[in-house]
């Protein structure tokens, strides 16, 4: 049971959901830095938002589905090949200090933000002309699953770059397919973290109140923003998030 007031937890949930829909990220990517900054223990901050990856991803996927931007075959293949890595990564968290996990998360978020500002995010083909390279999925998915399980990250941080640079999806398709993949990959990770006692279910419940509707709104905004602006916002947001987490450590 956390010491945070319930209304503050709902506000955090709203922010998690909105940014998940806007940037194609899992709830833990956003929730962990904020909860840690608010003083929660590292493992609780890391894992408690993880079960909300499922409803937030569903909320975003509903918005994207109407635009036919989700590549379900890519999402399914990534999830199947990534499951073993997710389970292994979640189990390893039991043996690492919380501070180390927070620093790893901060460093990883920062690197993805810098990658976005480098301009690489804009080199993939438009959604309607993308030539998909699905053969790389079995090679990269286990490693990405390991990172997801270790950092309790729903997937967007590693999946969006893979889907853009590796497979050839456009930005919005990469965001949308990432959310669909997150829905599948978060389940085994959440089960392991729950078994290890890392999830505060009361906190998760209050976060959930704000997550679902705000994820849909974030996804709707992503559909209407110009691609370059969306890409830059994504990158700047991640860099700021990594600095928040670094301060919280």
N, C-alpha and C positions, 0 to 999 in steps of 0.2 A: 504493500500500500504506500503510495507516494504522499509527500507533504504538500503537493501542489493543489491549489484550489481547482475545483472541477471546471469552472468556466474558463480558466486559463488553459486547461487541457483541451477543451473544445476549440478554443482559438488556435492552438497549435495544430489541431486536427484540420481545421479549415485551411491553414497555410500549407500543410502537407498535401492535402487533396488537390488544391488549386495548382500548386507547383508540379505535382505528379502528372496531372492532365496536360499542363502547358509544356512540360519538358520531357515527358515520357519516362520519368524516373519512378523508382519504387519509394514507398513511404519512408523507409529507414534512411534513405539518402538525405532527406530533408529533416525528418523528425529527430534523428540521432544528434546532430550538432545543436539543435535548439534545446532539446531535453537535457543534454549534457551541460549547456550553458546555464540552464535553470537549476543545476545542482544535483541532478539525479546520478546514481552510480553508473559507471561506464557500461556494464553488461546490461543493465535495465534499459538504459537509453539506447543501446545498440539493438536489442531484440524486441522490446515491447511494441514498437511500431510495425514490426515485420508482419504480423497477421493481417494488418490493414492493407498490405500490398494487394491482397486479393480483391476486396471491395473497391479500392481506389482504381485498380487496373480495369475492373469491370466497368466502372463509371466512365473512364476514359475510352475504353474500347467501344462502348455503345455509341459515343459521339463519332469516333473515327469509322466505325463500321458503315455508317450511312454514306460515307464518302468512298467506300470500297478501297481503303488504304491499307488494310491489314492483310499481310501475306501469311495465312494460317499454316501453310506447309512449312515455311521457314520457322515460324514460332514453335511448331510441334517438333521438328527435327532438332532444333536448338535445345529444347527442354529435355528430350529423350537422351541426347548425348551429354547433357550437362548435369543430369540427376546425380550420378556418382560423385562428381566434384562438389556439388552442393552439400551432400551428406558429409563428405570428408571435411570440408571447410567448417561447417557448423560444429562438428565434433572437436576439431582442433581448438576452437575458442575456449574450451574448458581448461586448456593447459597454458593459455597465454594471459599475461596481466592485462587488465582492462585499459591501462594507460597505453600499452603497446598497440592494442586494437584501435584506440582512438587516434593515435598518431598515424597508423597505417591508413585509416579511413580518411583522415585529413589530407595526407599526401596523395592518396589516390584521387580524391575529388579535385584537388588542385591540378594534378597532371591532366585530367580530362578537360578541365576548364581551359588550361593553356593550349591543349590540342585544338579546342574549338576556336580560340582566337587566332591560331596559326593560319586559318583559312582552309584547312583540310576538310572540314565539314561541308564545304561548298563545292567540293570536286566531284561528288557523286552525280550520276545522271538523274534527270527529272523522273518522277514516278512513272510517267507513261512510257518512257523509253529505256528503263533500267534493264540491263542484261544481267540476270541473276547468276551468281556463282555459288551454288549450294554445296558443291563438293568440298568446300573448306570447312563446313559446319562440323563434321566429326573431329577435325583436328583442333579447333579452337574452343568448342563448347565445353569440354571437360575442364580446361583451365579457367574459363569464365565462370563456370559453375563453382569451382573452388574459391574464386575471389568472392562470388556472391555469398556463399555459405560462411566464409571466414569473416566478412565484414557485415553480415546480415543485410546485404544490399539487394533490393528487389531485382535489379538487372539493368536499368536504363543507362547507368554510367558506363558499363562495358558493352552492352548490347548495341546501343545506337552507333558507336564507332564501327563495330563489326559489321553491322547491317549496311552502313554507308560505304566504308572504304573496302571492305572485304567482299560483300555480296552484291553491292551495287544498287541499293535502294536510295530513293530520294529522301530528303530530310523528313518530310511529314510521314512518309511510309515507314521510315526507320523508327520514328517516334511511336507510331501506331502499332507496328509489329512488336516493338519492344514492350509495350504495355500488355499485349496479348501473351507474350512469352513470360513476362513477370507473373501473370496470373497462374501459370503452371509451375514455374520454378520456385515460387515462394512457399509452396505447400510443404515440401520435404524439409526445407530449412526451418520453417516455423515449428514443425513437429519436433525436430531435434532440440531447438532452443527451449521449447516448452518442457520437454523431458528433462533438460538440464536445469530448469528453474530460473531461466533468465528473463521470463516475461511476467510483467505486472499486469494481470488481466483487468483490474479495475481501471488502470491508466489506459489500457488498450480500448476499453469500452467507451470512455469519455472521448478519446481521440476519434473513435469511429463515428460519433455523432456529427462531427464536422467534415469528415473525409469524403463521403460518397457524393453529396450534391456539389461540393466545391471542385471535385475532380472533373465532373462533367462540364462545369463552367470553364475550367482551365483548358480542357480539350477544345471547346468551342472557340475560345480566343485563339488557340494555336492554329485553327483552321483558317482564320481570317487575317493573321499577321503575315506580312511579306517574309519569305524564307530567310533573307539575309538578316532582317531585324530579329527574327526568332532565334537564329543561330547565335547572334551576338549576345542576346539576352541570356540564352542558355549558358554561354561561356562565362560571362560576367557573374551570373548568379552562382555558378559552381565555385569560382575563385573566392567570392565573398563568403560562401558557405564553408569552404575549407579554412578560412581565416577565423571564422566564428568557432569552429571546432578546435582549432589550434589554441585559441584563447581559453577555451573551456577545459582543455587538458591540464 
